[in-house]
């Protein structure tokens, strides 16, 4: 039987319990006939004060993956979308992404799967971007090498980065827009061809779309790239306005 509301596709979205941004941003980008069904990876909203704290956070999120998948699969989705970007590249770039893919496949029996590590290369290709990029994240410095190595694998060189070191998982979603604007401007060096934002709980989608207008170059919000890739991989070609060039033009 065809789902009455999700007659074009039902997306099972897996994201941390502390994430307050993925669900509303994905729903903003959701075209008619697609439905999002969210399952949470349970983690505590513990304080983040150091690289060690951030490593612990990633480990706890990673350990919660299968439980959230088990829950969302009861809704019988047509596709799984991973609403966290760091886990996709932590500890090995594209190899880490393939390990995540294998774990998801074992749980789902091979349902179509979308994650940030696969979405971003597709987004960069669509926009014609290679070479120097700027990077904005809510992370701690421990994340930098993981991101640099991953981006190098997909043809980009990080020449400027701002890691905001937010004080807690929920605190990432509470990042003021003024702070994000400052970070975007800080990494916008003349040689930068695009600005990439990691951290699925940063409220960046609308601001990134606005920044593209004032900077005259792509500003890729990771939630926009991930959901765009999910839609296009699912055969959905609707153009969505107000969420950035990817969804409006590609």
Number of C-alpha atoms within 10 A of each C-alpha: 4 8 13 9 12 17 13 18 21 20 26 27 26 26 28 27 19 19 22 20 21 28 18 11 20 20 13 14 21 17 17 12 14 18 22 19 17 23 22 20 23 17 18 15 15 13 15 20 13 15 15 11 15 22 15 13 20 14 13 16 19 18 14 18 22 17 15 21 23 13 16 20 18 9 14 13 21 16 23 27 22 27 31 23 20 22 22 25 25 22 17 16 23 19 15 17 21 16 14 18 17 13 14 20 15 11 14 19 8 14 14 18 20 24 26 29 25 19 20 22 20 17 21 20 12 12 17 10 16 18 16 20 23 26 28 22 26 25 23 21 17 14 19 17 14 16 21 17 19 24 23 15 13 19 14 21 19 20 16 17 22 21 17 17 18 20 19 20 24 21 20 24 21 16 18 12 13 10 10 22 14 12 19 24 13 15 21 22 16 7 12 20 20 26 27 24 26 22 23 30 29 28 23 27 26 15 19 26 21 15 19 17 13 8 14 10 16 23 29 28 27 29 32 29 28 26 25 30 25 23 22 13 15 17 11 16 15 16 16 18 13 16 25 24 21 23 22 14 13 14
